[in-house]
Amino acid sequence: MKSGQDTLKTFHRAKERFNITFKRMGKGDHVVLHNMLCRNFSVPLKKELKSGTLLGVISDACMTKEDFLEYDP
């Protein structure tokens, strides 16, 4: 399982290719990011993200699972 922090690190590595920028801290334990191709999306900062939540965040970032895994350490 990936944590929210690990997910943010992966998005940071992919920021150039997918035009991802940090927008703001959201309400509670969420970080809001922006993808220039799509829209705003949020990443919950939990110790463990469920697989469905992680796949939803990846989809909201306009990435495929394979794109995300390419930048995952």
PDB file of N, CA, C, O and CB in Angstrom:
ATOM      1  N   MET A   1       0.836  -1.190   0.000  1.00  0.00           N
ATOM      2  CA  MET A   1       0.000   0.000   0.000  1.00  0.00           C
ATOM      3  C   MET A   1       0.877   1.249   0.000  1.00  0.00           C
ATOM      4  O   MET A   1       1.929   1.271   0.638  1.00  0.00           O
ATOM      5  CB  MET A   1      -0.949   0.001   1.216  1.00  0.00           C
ATOM      6  N   LYS A   2       0.452   2.266  -0.701  1.00  0.00           N
ATOM      7  CA  LYS A   2       1.166   3.540  -0.746  1.00  0.00           C
ATOM      8  C   LYS A   2       0.523   4.514   0.238  1.00  0.00           C
ATOM      9  O   LYS A   2      -0.687   4.490   0.462  1.00  0.00           O
ATOM     10  CB  LYS A   2       1.164   4.130  -2.187  1.00  0.00           C
ATOM     11  N   SER A   3       1.352   5.359   0.809  1.00  0.00           N
ATOM     12  CA  SER A   3       0.832   6.413   1.668  1.00  0.00           C
ATOM     13  C   SER A   3       0.556   7.646   0.814  1.00  0.00           C
ATOM     14  O   SER A   3       0.955   7.706  -0.350  1.00  0.00           O
ATOM     15  CB  SER A   3       1.828   6.742   2.821  1.00  0.00           C
ATOM     16  N   GLY A   4      -0.121   8.618   1.391  1.00  0.00           N
ATOM     17  CA  GLY A   4      -0.373   9.860   0.677  1.00  0.00           C
ATOM     18  C   GLY A   4       0.924  10.593   0.355  1.00  0.00           C
ATOM     19  O   GLY A   4       1.054  11.184  -0.717  1.00  0.00           O
ATOM     20  N   GLN A   5       1.888  10.557   1.283  1.00  0.00           N
ATOM     21  CA  GLN A   5       3.181  11.208   1.055  1.00  0.00           C
ATOM     22  C   GLN A   5       3.922  10.551  -0.106  1.00  0.00           C
ATOM     23  O   GLN A   5       4.499  11.242  -0.946  1.00  0.00           O
ATOM     24  CB  GLN A   5       4.042  11.157   2.330  1.00  0.00           C
ATOM     25  N   ASP A   6       3.908   9.218  -0.155  1.00  0.00           N
ATOM     26  CA  ASP A   6       4.558   8.501  -1.262  1.00  0.00           C
ATOM     27  C   ASP A   6       3.916   8.862  -2.598  1.00  0.00           C
ATOM     28  O   ASP A   6       4.604   9.018  -3.606  1.00  0.00           O
ATOM     29  CB  ASP A   6       4.485   6.978  -1.037  1.00  0.00           C
ATOM     30  N   THR A   7       2.612   8.990  -2.594  1.00  0.00           N
ATOM     31  CA  THR A   7       1.886   9.350  -3.809  1.00  0.00           C
ATOM     32  C   THR A   7       2.277  10.748  -4.270  1.00  0.00           C
ATOM     33  O   THR A   7       2.470  10.977  -5.464  1.00  0.00           O
ATOM     34  CB  THR A   7       0.369   9.269  -3.576  1.00  0.00           C
ATOM     35  N   LEU A   8       2.396  11.688  -3.329  1.00  0.00           N
ATOM     36  CA  LEU A   8       2.820  13.045  -3.674  1.00  0.00           C
ATOM     37  C   LEU A   8       4.227  13.053  -4.258  1.00  0.00           C
ATOM     38  O   LEU A   8       4.505  13.799  -5.197  1.00  0.00           O
ATOM     39  CB  LEU A   8       2.760  13.950  -2.442  1.00  0.00           C
ATOM     40  N   LYS A   9       5.115  12.229  -3.711  1.00  0.00           N
ATOM     41  CA  LYS A   9       6.485  12.151  -4.234  1.00  0.00           C
ATOM     42  C   LYS A   9       6.487  11.649  -5.672  1.00  0.00           C
ATOM     43  O   LYS A   9       7.248  12.141  -6.506  1.00  0.00           O
ATOM     44  CB  LYS A   9       7.351  11.231  -3.352  1.00  0.00           C
ATOM     45  N   THR A  10       5.641  10.675  -5.959  1.00  0.00           N
ATOM     46  CA  THR A  10       5.556  10.156  -7.322  1.00  0.00           C
ATOM     47  C   THR A  10       5.022  11.223  -8.266  1.00  0.00           C
ATOM     48  O   THR A  10       5.528  11.377  -9.378  1.00  0.00           O
ATOM     49  CB  THR A  10       4.662   8.907  -7.372  1.00  0.00           C
ATOM     50  N   PHE A  11       3.995  11.968  -7.830  1.00  0.00           N
ATOM     51  CA  PHE A  11       3.481  13.052  -8.660  1.00  0.00           C
ATOM     52  C   PHE A  11       4.549  14.136  -8.859  1.00  0.00           C
ATOM     53  O   PHE A  11       4.619  14.750  -9.924  1.00  0.00           O
ATOM     54  CB  PHE A  11       2.211  13.658  -8.025  1.00  0.00           C
ATOM     55  N   HIS A  12       5.366  14.366  -7.851  1.00  0.00           N
ATOM     56  CA  HIS A  12       6.447  15.352  -7.973  1.00  0.00           C
ATOM     57  C   HIS A  12       7.442  14.930  -9.057  1.00  0.00           C
ATOM     58  O   HIS A  12       7.926  15.768  -9.819  1.00  0.00           O
ATOM     59  CB  HIS A  12       7.176  15.528  -6.618  1.00  0.00           C
ATOM     60  N   ARG A  13       7.744  13.639  -9.125  1.00  0.00           N
ATOM     61  CA  ARG A  13       8.662  13.131 -10.149  1.00  0.00           C
ATOM     62  C   ARG A  13       8.055  13.271 -11.555  1.00  0.00           C
ATOM     63  O   ARG A  13       8.775  13.464 -12.535  1.00  0.00           O
ATOM     64  CB  ARG A  13       9.012  11.653  -9.865  1.00  0.00           C
ATOM     65  N   ALA A  14       6.734  13.170 -11.637  1.00  0.00           N
ATOM     66  CA  ALA A  14       6.047  13.210 -12.935  1.00  0.00           C
ATOM     67  C   ALA A  14       5.562  14.605 -13.297  1.00  0.00           C
ATOM     68  O   ALA A  14       4.894  14.773 -14.318  1.00  0.00           O
ATOM     69  CB  ALA A  14       4.872  12.255 -12.930  1.00  0.00           C
ATOM     70  N   LYS A  15       5.879  15.610 -12.489  1.00  0.00           N
ATOM     71  CA  LYS A  15       5.284  16.941 -12.681  1.00  0.00           C
ATOM     72  C   LYS A  15       5.628  17.565 -14.026  1.00  0.00           C
ATOM     73  O   LYS A  15       4.793  18.255 -14.612  1.00  0.00           O
ATOM     74  CB  LYS A  15       5.734  17.864 -11.581  1.00  0.00           C
ATOM     75  N   GLU A  16       6.832  17.339 -14.526  1.00  0.00           N
ATOM     76  CA  GLU A  16       7.234  17.943 -15.810  1.00  0.00           C
ATOM     77  C   GLU A  16       6.402  17.392 -16.972  1.00  0.00           C
ATOM     78  O   GLU A  16       5.866  18.145 -17.785  1.00  0.00           O
ATOM     79  CB  GLU A  16       8.733  17.689 -16.074  1.00  0.00           C
ATOM     80  N   ARG A  17       6.310  16.079 -17.027  1.00  0.00           N
ATOM     81  CA  ARG A  17       5.625  15.443 -18.156  1.00  0.00           C
ATOM     82  C   ARG A  17       4.114  15.693 -18.142  1.00  0.00           C
ATOM     83  O   ARG A  17       3.497  15.859 -19.194  1.00  0.00           O
ATOM     84  CB  ARG A  17       5.894  13.948 -18.145  1.00  0.00           C
ATOM     85  N   PHE A  18       3.527  15.718 -16.944  1.00  0.00           N
ATOM     86  CA  PHE A  18       2.070  15.830 -16.844  1.00  0.00           C
ATOM     87  C   PHE A  18       1.614  17.216 -16.373  1.00  0.00           C
ATOM     88  O   PHE A  18       0.434  17.415 -16.082  1.00  0.00           O
ATOM     89  CB  PHE A  18       1.540  14.772 -15.895  1.00  0.00           C
ATOM     90  N   ASN A  19       2.550  18.175 -16.297  1.00  0.00           N
ATOM     91  CA  ASN A  19       2.221  19.548 -15.905  1.00  0.00           C
ATOM     92  C   ASN A  19       1.448  19.613 -14.592  1.00  0.00           C
ATOM     93  O   ASN A  19       0.415  20.277 -14.509  1.00  0.00           O
ATOM     94  CB  ASN A  19       1.417  20.219 -16.997  1.00  0.00           C
ATOM     95  N   ILE A  20       1.941  18.933 -13.578  1.00  0.00           N
ATOM     96  CA  ILE A  20       1.292  18.902 -12.269  1.00  0.00           C
ATOM     97  C   ILE A  20       1.944  19.952 -11.379  1.00  0.00           C
ATOM     98  O   ILE A  20       3.168  20.009 -11.261  1.00  0.00           O
ATOM     99  CB  ILE A  20       1.389  17.484 -11.620  1.00  0.00           C
ATOM    100  N   THR A  21       1.114  20.781 -10.756  1.00  0.00           N
ATOM    101  CA  THR A  21       1.615  21.797  -9.838  1.00  0.00           C
ATOM    102  C   THR A  21       0.878  21.709  -8.506  1.00  0.00           C
ATOM    103  O   THR A  21      -0.287  21.313  -8.450  1.00  0.00           O
ATOM    104  CB  THR A  21       1.463  23.204 -10.446  1.00  0.00           C
ATOM    105  N   PHE A  22       1.574  22.084  -7.440  1.00  0.00           N
ATOM    106  CA  PHE A  22       0.970  22.175  -6.119  1.00  0.00           C
ATOM    107  C   PHE A  22       0.078  23.401  -6.101  1.00  0.00           C
ATOM    108  O   PHE A  22       0.499  24.486  -6.502  1.00  0.00           O
ATOM    109  CB  PHE A  22       2.052  22.243  -4.994  1.00  0.00           C
ATOM    110  N   LYS A  23      -1.147  23.235  -5.640  1.00  0.00           N
ATOM    111  CA  LYS A  23      -2.059  24.369  -5.605  1.00  0.00           C
ATOM    112  C   LYS A  23      -2.224  24.895  -4.184  1.00  0.00           C
ATOM    113  O   LYS A  23      -2.021  26.084  -3.936  1.00  0.00           O
ATOM    114  CB  LYS A  23      -3.416  23.976  -6.181  1.00  0.00           C
ATOM    115  N   ARG A  24      -2.594  24.011  -3.241  1.00  0.00           N
ATOM    116  CA  ARG A  24      -2.797  24.449  -1.860  1.00  0.00           C
ATOM    117  C   ARG A  24      -3.046  23.244  -0.962  1.00  0.00           C
ATOM    118  O   ARG A  24      -3.275  22.128  -1.429  1.00  0.00           O
ATOM    119  CB  ARG A  24      -3.976  25.444  -1.767  1.00  0.00           C
ATOM    120  N   MET A  25      -2.996  23.502   0.326  1.00  0.00           N
ATOM    121  CA  MET A  25      -3.430  22.494   1.282  1.00  0.00           C
ATOM    122  C   MET A  25      -4.951  22.556   1.309  1.00  0.00           C
ATOM    123  O   MET A  25      -5.537  23.634   1.411  1.00  0.00           O
ATOM    124  CB  MET A  25      -2.804  22.728   2.719  1.00  0.00           C
ATOM    125  N   GLY A  26      -5.568  21.415   1.218  1.00  0.00           N
ATOM    126  CA  GLY A  26      -7.018  21.374   1.243  1.00  0.00           C
ATOM    127  C   GLY A  26      -7.528  21.324   2.666  1.00  0.00           C
ATOM    128  O   GLY A  26      -6.773  21.513   3.619  1.00  0.00           O
ATOM    129  N   LYS A  27      -8.800  21.070   2.798  1.00  0.00           N
ATOM    130  CA  LYS A  27      -9.391  20.946   4.126  1.00  0.00           C
ATOM    131  C   LYS A  27      -8.921  19.650   4.766  1.00  0.00           C
ATOM    132  O   LYS A  27      -8.855  18.611   4.108  1.00  0.00           O
ATOM    133  CB  LYS A  27     -10.937  20.993   4.053  1.00  0.00           C
ATOM    134  N   GLY A  28      -8.606  19.713   6.018  1.00  0.00           N
ATOM    135  CA  GLY A  28      -8.205  18.505   6.728  1.00  0.00           C
ATOM    136  C   GLY A  28      -6.868  17.988   6.262  1.00  0.00           C
ATOM    137  O   GLY A  28      -5.873  18.712   6.271  1.00  0.00           O
ATOM    138  N   ASP A  29      -6.846  16.738   5.856  1.00  0.00           N
ATOM    139  CA  ASP A  29      -5.581  16.086   5.517  1.00  0.00           C
ATOM    140  C   ASP A  29      -5.447  15.823   4.019  1.00  0.00           C
ATOM    141  O   ASP A  29      -5.048  14.731   3.614  1.00  0.00           O
ATOM    142  CB  ASP A  29      -5.453  14.780   6.276  1.00  0.00           C
ATOM    143  N   HIS A  30      -5.775  16.811   3.200  1.00  0.00           N
ATOM    144  CA  HIS A  30      -5.681  16.671   1.749  1.00  0.00           C
ATOM    145  C   HIS A  30      -4.769  17.748   1.160  1.00  0.00           C
ATOM    146  O   HIS A  30      -4.707  18.868   1.667  1.00  0.00           O
ATOM    147  CB  HIS A  30      -7.079  16.747   1.109  1.00  0.00           C
ATOM    148  N   VAL A  31      -4.068  17.396   0.089  1.00  0.00           N
ATOM    149  CA  VAL A  31      -3.279  18.358  -0.674  1.00  0.00           C
ATOM    150  C   VAL A  31      -3.918  18.466  -2.049  1.00  0.00           C
ATOM    151  O   VAL A  31      -4.203  17.455  -2.690  1.00  0.00           O
ATOM    152  CB  VAL A  31      -1.762  17.929  -0.772  1.00  0.00           C
ATOM    153  N   VAL A  32      -4.143  19.696  -2.500  1.00  0.00           N
ATOM    154  CA  VAL A  32      -4.774  19.916  -3.795  1.00  0.00           C
ATOM    155  C   VAL A  32      -3.685  20.220  -4.817  1.00  0.00           C
ATOM    156  O   VAL A  32      -2.860  21.112  -4.622  1.00  0.00           O
ATOM    157  CB  VAL A  32      -5.818  21.075  -3.726  1.00  0.00           C
ATOM    158  N   LEU A  33      -3.699  19.464  -5.904  1.00  0.00           N
ATOM    159  CA  LEU A  33      -2.768  19.635  -7.010  1.00  0.00           C
ATOM    160  C   LEU A  33      -3.564  20.050  -8.248  1.00  0.00           C
ATOM    161  O   LEU A  33      -4.787  19.919  -8.282  1.00  0.00           O
ATOM    162  CB  LEU A  33      -1.954  18.324  -7.273  1.00  0.00           C
ATOM    163  N   HIS A  34      -2.870  20.543  -9.243  1.00  0.00           N
ATOM    164  CA  HIS A  34      -3.535  20.955 -10.484  1.00  0.00           C
ATOM    165  C   HIS A  34      -2.781  20.362 -11.664  1.00  0.00           C
ATOM    166  O   HIS A  34      -1.552  20.415 -11.724  1.00  0.00           O
ATOM    167  CB  HIS A  34      -3.609  22.514 -10.600  1.00  0.00           C
ATOM    168  N   ASN A  35      -3.529  19.799 -12.593  1.00  0.00           N
ATOM    169  CA  ASN A  35      -2.973  19.278 -13.836  1.00  0.00           C
ATOM    170  C   ASN A  35      -3.434  20.207 -14.944  1.00  0.00           C
ATOM    171  O   ASN A  35      -4.635  20.367 -15.164  1.00  0.00           O
ATOM    172  CB  ASN A  35      -3.416  17.787 -14.103  1.00  0.00           C
ATOM    173  N   MET A  36      -2.489  20.818 -15.642  1.00  0.00           N
ATOM    174  CA  MET A  36      -2.837  21.789 -16.684  1.00  0.00           C
ATOM    175  C   MET A  36      -3.711  21.183 -17.781  1.00  0.00           C
ATOM    176  O   MET A  36      -4.437  21.910 -18.459  1.00  0.00           O
ATOM    177  CB  MET A  36      -1.573  22.359 -17.300  1.00  0.00           C
ATOM    178  N   LEU A  37      -3.652  19.873 -17.962  1.00  0.00           N
ATOM    179  CA  LEU A  37      -4.447  19.220 -18.999  1.00  0.00           C
ATOM    180  C   LEU A  37      -5.873  18.955 -18.546  1.00  0.00           C
ATOM    181  O   LEU A  37      -6.777  18.860 -19.376  1.00  0.00           O
ATOM    182  CB  LEU A  37      -3.796  17.920 -19.413  1.00  0.00           C
ATOM    183  N   CYS A  38      -6.083  18.836 -17.263  1.00  0.00           N
ATOM    184  CA  CYS A  38      -7.408  18.434 -16.775  1.00  0.00           C
ATOM    185  C   CYS A  38      -8.007  19.424 -15.791  1.00  0.00           C
ATOM    186  O   CYS A  38      -8.733  20.345 -16.167  1.00  0.00           O
ATOM    187  CB  CYS A  38      -7.324  17.082 -16.125  1.00  0.00           C
ATOM    188  N   ARG A  39      -7.683  19.210 -14.515  1.00  0.00           N
ATOM    189  CA  ARG A  39      -8.389  19.944 -13.459  1.00  0.00           C
ATOM    190  C   ARG A  39      -7.637  19.811 -12.145  1.00  0.00           C
ATOM    191  O   ARG A  39      -6.546  19.242 -12.087  1.00  0.00           O
ATOM    192  CB  ARG A  39      -9.842  19.429 -13.303  1.00  0.00           C
ATOM    193  N   ASN A  40      -8.240  20.346 -11.094  1.00  0.00           N
ATOM    194  CA  ASN A  40      -7.699  20.166  -9.754  1.00  0.00           C
ATOM    195  C   ASN A  40      -8.036  18.766  -9.259  1.00  0.00           C
ATOM    196  O   ASN A  40      -9.086  18.212  -9.587  1.00  0.00           O
ATOM    197  CB  ASN A  40      -8.252  21.241  -8.784  1.00  0.00           C
ATOM    198  N   PHE A  41      -7.142  18.209  -8.473  1.00  0.00           N
ATOM    199  CA  PHE A  41      -7.415  16.928  -7.827  1.00  0.00           C
ATOM    200  C   PHE A  41      -6.730  16.919  -6.477  1.00  0.00           C
ATOM    201  O   PHE A  41      -5.771  17.660  -6.259  1.00  0.00           O
ATOM    202  CB  PHE A  41      -6.935  15.733  -8.702  1.00  0.00           C
ATOM    203  N   SER A  42      -7.210  16.095  -5.577  1.00  0.00           N
ATOM    204  CA  SER A  42      -6.652  16.094  -4.227  1.00  0.00           C
ATOM    205  C   SER A  42      -6.081  14.727  -3.884  1.00  0.00           C
ATOM    206  O   SER A  42      -6.533  13.691  -4.371  1.00  0.00           O
ATOM    207  CB  SER A  42      -7.719  16.494  -3.202  1.00  0.00           C
ATOM    208  N   VAL A  43      -5.065  14.769  -3.021  1.00  0.00           N
ATOM    209  CA  VAL A  43      -4.420  13.555  -2.529  1.00  0.00           C
ATOM    210  C   VAL A  43      -4.593  13.530  -1.017  1.00  0.00           C
ATOM    211  O   VAL A  43      -4.107  14.431  -0.334  1.00  0.00           O
ATOM    212  CB  VAL A  43      -2.900  13.497  -2.935  1.00  0.00           C
ATOM    213  N   PRO A  44      -5.271  12.520  -0.475  1.00  0.00           N
ATOM    214  CA  PRO A  44      -5.389  12.432   0.979  1.00  0.00           C
ATOM    215  C   PRO A  44      -4.051  12.025   1.608  1.00  0.00           C
ATOM    216  O   PRO A  44      -3.364  11.139   1.099  1.00  0.00           O
ATOM    217  CB  PRO A  44      -6.493  11.425   1.369  1.00  0.00           C
ATOM    218  N   LEU A  45      -3.696  12.667   2.695  1.00  0.00           N
ATOM    219  CA  LEU A  45      -2.428  12.373   3.364  1.00  0.00           C
ATOM    220  C   LEU A  45      -2.640  11.338   4.465  1.00  0.00           C
ATOM    221  O   LEU A  45      -2.476  11.631   5.650  1.00  0.00           O
ATOM    222  CB  LEU A  45      -1.807  13.661   3.950  1.00  0.00           C
ATOM    223  N   LYS A  46      -2.998  10.150   4.064  1.00  0.00           N
ATOM    224  CA  LYS A  46      -3.204   9.047   5.008  1.00  0.00           C
ATOM    225  C   LYS A  46      -2.004   8.127   4.984  1.00  0.00           C
ATOM    226  O   LYS A  46      -1.212   8.143   4.041  1.00  0.00           O
ATOM    227  CB  LYS A  46      -4.492   8.260   4.676  1.00  0.00           C
ATOM    228  N   LYS A  47      -1.874   7.321   6.032  1.00  0.00           N
ATOM    229  CA  LYS A  47      -0.746   6.384   6.090  1.00  0.00           C
ATOM    230  C   LYS A  47      -0.858   5.318   5.023  1.00  0.00           C
ATOM    231  O   LYS A  47       0.156   4.871   4.487  1.00  0.00           O
ATOM    232  CB  LYS A  47      -0.664   5.730   7.461  1.00  0.00           C
ATOM    233  N   GLU A  48      -2.067   4.906   4.707  1.00  0.00           N
ATOM    234  CA  GLU A  48      -2.288   3.912   3.651  1.00  0.00           C
ATOM    235  C   GLU A  48      -3.492   4.316   2.822  1.00  0.00           C
ATOM    236  O   GLU A  48      -4.580   4.533   3.356  1.00  0.00           O
ATOM    237  CB  GLU A  48      -2.491   2.496   4.249  1.00  0.00           C
ATOM    238  N   LEU A  49      -3.297   4.416   1.520  1.00  0.00           N
ATOM    239  CA  LEU A  49      -4.409   4.674   0.609  1.00  0.00           C
ATOM    240  C   LEU A  49      -4.925   3.341   0.093  1.00  0.00           C
ATOM    241  O   LEU A  49      -4.139   2.481  -0.304  1.00  0.00           O
ATOM    242  CB  LEU A  49      -3.975   5.602  -0.571  1.00  0.00           C
ATOM    243  N   LYS A  50      -6.218   3.167   0.097  1.00  0.00           N
ATOM    244  CA  LYS A  50      -6.801   1.961  -0.466  1.00  0.00           C
ATOM    245  C   LYS A  50      -6.572   1.972  -1.968  1.00  0.00           C
ATOM    246  O   LYS A  50      -6.429   3.036  -2.572  1.00  0.00           O
ATOM    247  CB  LYS A  50      -8.316   1.855  -0.129  1.00  0.00           C
ATOM    248  N   SER A  51      -6.538   0.812  -2.560  1.00  0.00           N
ATOM    249  CA  SER A  51      -6.216   0.712  -3.988  1.00  0.00           C
ATOM    250  C   SER A  51      -7.214   1.487  -4.843  1.00  0.00           C
ATOM    251  O   SER A  51      -6.818   2.117  -5.823  1.00  0.00           O
ATOM    252  CB  SER A  51      -6.189  -0.753  -4.423  1.00  0.00           C
ATOM    253  N   GLY A  52      -8.492   1.453  -4.494  1.00  0.00           N
ATOM    254  CA  GLY A  52      -9.495   2.194  -5.262  1.00  0.00           C
ATOM    255  C   GLY A  52      -9.297   3.693  -5.162  1.00  0.00           C
ATOM    256  O   GLY A  52      -9.486   4.414  -6.142  1.00  0.00           O
ATOM    257  N   THR A  53      -8.917   4.168  -3.984  1.00  0.00           N
ATOM    258  CA  THR A  53      -8.647   5.598  -3.793  1.00  0.00           C
ATOM    259  C   THR A  53      -7.442   6.015  -4.618  1.00  0.00           C
ATOM    260  O   THR A  53      -7.469   7.048  -5.287  1.00  0.00           O
ATOM    261  CB  THR A  53      -8.411   5.921  -2.300  1.00  0.00           C
ATOM    262  N   LEU A  54      -6.386   5.213  -4.570  1.00  0.00           N
ATOM    263  CA  LEU A  54      -5.173   5.521  -5.325  1.00  0.00           C
ATOM    264  C   LEU A  54      -5.461   5.538  -6.826  1.00  0.00           C
ATOM    265  O   LEU A  54      -5.005   6.438  -7.531  1.00  0.00           O
ATOM    266  CB  LEU A  54      -4.066   4.498  -5.006  1.00  0.00           C
ATOM    267  N   LEU A  55      -6.205   4.564  -7.315  1.00  0.00           N
ATOM    268  CA  LEU A  55      -6.542   4.533  -8.740  1.00  0.00           C
ATOM    269  C   LEU A  55      -7.406   5.731  -9.131  1.00  0.00           C
ATOM    270  O   LEU A  55      -7.276   6.252 -10.238  1.00  0.00           O
ATOM    271  CB  LEU A  55      -7.269   3.228  -9.087  1.00  0.00           C
ATOM    272  N   GLY A  56      -8.281   6.169  -8.234  1.00  0.00           N
ATOM    273  CA  GLY A  56      -9.099   7.344  -8.494  1.00  0.00           C
ATOM    274  C   GLY A  56      -8.267   8.614  -8.590  1.00  0.00           C
ATOM    275  O   GLY A  56      -8.506   9.460  -9.451  1.00  0.00           O
ATOM    276  N   VAL A  57      -7.283   8.741  -7.694  1.00  0.00           N
ATOM    277  CA  VAL A  57      -6.395   9.909  -7.718  1.00  0.00           C
ATOM    278  C   VAL A  57      -5.562   9.905  -8.996  1.00  0.00           C
ATOM    279  O   VAL A  57      -5.375  10.946  -9.625  1.00  0.00           O
ATOM    280  CB  VAL A  57      -5.472   9.925  -6.470  1.00  0.00           C
ATOM    281  N   ILE A  58      -5.062   8.734  -9.377  1.00  0.00           N
ATOM    282  CA  ILE A  58      -4.279   8.617 -10.613  1.00  0.00           C
ATOM    283  C   ILE A  58      -5.133   9.018 -11.813  1.00  0.00           C
ATOM    284  O   ILE A  58      -4.666   9.733 -12.700  1.00  0.00           O
ATOM    285  CB  ILE A  58      -3.743   7.172 -10.791  1.00  0.00           C
ATOM    286  N   SER A  59      -6.369   8.562 -11.839  1.00  0.00           N
ATOM    287  CA  SER A  59      -7.284   8.908 -12.928  1.00  0.00           C
ATOM    288  C   SER A  59      -7.579  10.406 -12.941  1.00  0.00           C
ATOM    289  O   SER A  59      -7.625  11.018 -14.008  1.00  0.00           O
ATOM    290  CB  SER A  59      -8.591   8.113 -12.801  1.00  0.00           C
ATOM    291  N   ASP A  60      -7.781  10.999 -11.764  1.00  0.00           N
ATOM    292  CA  ASP A  60      -8.043  12.436 -11.668  1.00  0.00           C
ATOM    293  C   ASP A  60      -6.859  13.256 -12.175  1.00  0.00           C
ATOM    294  O   ASP A  60      -7.034  14.380 -12.645  1.00  0.00           O
ATOM    295  CB  ASP A  60      -8.363  12.819 -10.223  1.00  0.00           C
ATOM    296  N   ALA A  61      -5.646  12.690 -12.077  1.00  0.00           N
ATOM    297  CA  ALA A  61      -4.445  13.372 -12.559  1.00  0.00           C
ATOM    298  C   ALA A  61      -4.247  13.178 -14.063  1.00  0.00           C
ATOM    299  O   ALA A  61      -3.237  13.618 -14.614  1.00  0.00           O
ATOM    300  CB  ALA A  61      -3.218  12.868 -11.805  1.00  0.00           C
ATOM    301  N   CYS A  62      -5.195  12.528 -14.726  1.00  0.00           N
ATOM    302  CA  CYS A  62      -5.121  12.232 -16.168  1.00  0.00           C
ATOM    303  C   CYS A  62      -3.911  11.365 -16.497  1.00  0.00           C
ATOM    304  O   CYS A  62      -3.251  11.561 -17.517  1.00  0.00           O
ATOM    305  CB  CYS A  62      -5.062  13.534 -16.982  1.00  0.00           C
ATOM    306  N   MET A  63      -3.635  10.418 -15.629  1.00  0.00           N
ATOM    307  CA  MET A  63      -2.549   9.467 -15.841  1.00  0.00           C
ATOM    308  C   MET A  63      -3.140   8.066 -15.883  1.00  0.00           C
ATOM    309  O   MET A  63      -4.230   7.824 -15.365  1.00  0.00           O
ATOM    310  CB  MET A  63      -1.462   9.585 -14.724  1.00  0.00           C
ATOM    311  N   THR A  64      -2.422   7.165 -16.494  1.00  0.00           N
ATOM    312  CA  THR A  64      -2.792   5.759 -16.423  1.00  0.00           C
ATOM    313  C   THR A  64      -2.001   5.128 -15.286  1.00  0.00           C
ATOM    314  O   THR A  64      -1.050   5.714 -14.770  1.00  0.00           O
ATOM    315  CB  THR A  64      -2.523   5.025 -17.781  1.00  0.00           C
ATOM    316  N   LYS A  65      -2.407   3.939 -14.910  1.00  0.00           N
ATOM    317  CA  LYS A  65      -1.690   3.210 -13.868  1.00  0.00           C
ATOM    318  C   LYS A  65      -0.235   2.979 -14.299  1.00  0.00           C
ATOM    319  O   LYS A  65       0.679   3.065 -13.478  1.00  0.00           O
ATOM    320  CB  LYS A  65      -2.391   1.858 -13.565  1.00  0.00           C
ATOM    321  N   GLU A  66      -0.027   2.691 -15.569  1.00  0.00           N
ATOM    322  CA  GLU A  66       1.323   2.445 -16.089  1.00  0.00           C
ATOM    323  C   GLU A  66       2.169   3.717 -16.033  1.00  0.00           C
ATOM    324  O   GLU A  66       3.356   3.659 -15.710  1.00  0.00           O
ATOM    325  CB  GLU A  66       1.255   1.917 -17.536  1.00  0.00           C
ATOM    326  N   ASP A  67       1.556   4.879 -16.352  1.00  0.00           N
ATOM    327  CA  ASP A  67       2.275   6.157 -16.250  1.00  0.00           C
ATOM    328  C   ASP A  67       2.732   6.392 -14.817  1.00  0.00           C
ATOM    329  O   ASP A  67       3.873   6.784 -14.572  1.00  0.00           O
ATOM    330  CB  ASP A  67       1.384   7.329 -16.725  1.00  0.00           C
ATOM    331  N   PHE A  68       1.834   6.148 -13.884  1.00  0.00           N
ATOM    332  CA  PHE A  68       2.144   6.372 -12.468  1.00  0.00           C
ATOM    333  C   PHE A  68       3.275   5.451 -12.016  1.00  0.00           C
ATOM    334  O   PHE A  68       4.201   5.894 -11.338  1.00  0.00           O
ATOM    335  CB  PHE A  68       0.890   6.144 -11.594  1.00  0.00           C
ATOM    336  N   LEU A  69       3.203   4.179 -12.387  1.00  0.00           N
ATOM    337  CA  LEU A  69       4.222   3.209 -11.974  1.00  0.00           C
ATOM    338  C   LEU A  69       5.579   3.507 -12.592  1.00  0.00           C
ATOM    339  O   LEU A  69       6.610   3.145 -12.025  1.00  0.00           O
ATOM    340  CB  LEU A  69       3.790   1.802 -12.348  1.00  0.00           C
ATOM    341  N   GLU A  70       5.593   4.162 -13.747  1.00  0.00           N
ATOM    342  CA  GLU A  70       6.844   4.541 -14.399  1.00  0.00           C
ATOM    343  C   GLU A  70       7.634   5.523 -13.527  1.00  0.00           C
ATOM    344  O   GLU A  70       8.865   5.499 -13.537  1.00  0.00           O
ATOM    345  CB  GLU A  70       6.561   5.161 -15.783  1.00  0.00           C
ATOM    346  N   TYR A  71       6.947   6.379 -12.780  1.00  0.00           N
ATOM    347  CA  TYR A  71       7.601   7.373 -11.940  1.00  0.00           C
ATOM    348  C   TYR A  71       7.680   6.949 -10.479  1.00  0.00           C
ATOM    349  O   TYR A  71       8.253   7.667  -9.659  1.00  0.00           O
ATOM    350  CB  TYR A  71       6.875   8.684 -12.045  1.00  0.00           C
ATOM    351  N   ASP A  72       7.124   5.815 -10.149  1.00  0.00           N
ATOM    352  CA  ASP A  72       7.149   5.306  -8.775  1.00  0.00           C
ATOM    353  C   ASP A  72       8.501   4.652  -8.507  1.00  0.00           C
ATOM    354  O   ASP A  72       8.963   3.835  -9.304  1.00  0.00           O
ATOM    355  CB  ASP A  72       5.988   4.293  -8.530  1.00  0.00           C
ATOM    356  N   PRO A  73       9.142   5.007  -7.387  1.00  0.00           N
ATOM    357  CA  PRO A  73      10.499   4.439  -7.129  1.00  0.00           C
ATOM    358  C   PRO A  73      10.494   2.950  -6.866  1.00  0.00           C
ATOM    359  O   PRO A  73      11.549   2.359  -6.638  1.00  0.00           O
ATOM    360  CB  PRO A  73      11.137   5.131  -5.944  1.00  0.00           C
TER     361      PRO A  73
END
